């Protein structure tokens, strides 16, 4: 799978599934699998047995990966979910741009 256009720290909105419409920050991107883990989205409850490393046992909430195709980047300048494009700026750096407003995405 090619590189992702969404990176760690980006604000995204979920487009499909049980968490449709929710927004959150990307905690981790997994380019090899084409998935992202979004904070507070696609949460699964897991039964954790107490071990030596983690003494605390019980039911914990775990954020599970989402396919990157199911999320859209929220543009920081226009505030809407958008697709991501690329352009080369004056200094020769490749930067991500919003397809709706044309603004740069940090």
Phi, psi and omega in degrees: 000142181288173179297154181271150175270355179248134185240171176300134179095348179288149174269126182230158174242137180280132184263329184222163174098189185293336181257024182304133179094344180286149177242151178190171179266143178286119179274327183205139175249137180240085185298325182298325181261351182070036184230159175227152175249119184253135182296122176080009181238142180058054183272130177247146177265130185236136177274119184252124177277138178294132178234181179294319182291310178246100182295328183287126176250187177116199182262123179243154176265132183231129176283125182258156182291149175242146172298139184295338178289343182269003178234153177233138179292136176267120182293130180292334183273316182262345175075015181245153175292138186213167170273164185247134174240175179233149169211160179262125182276184185299327182275000178091007179273142175275124182237152176277140179230152177284132179285342181273308186254346180083002181286154179285146178247122184294000000 
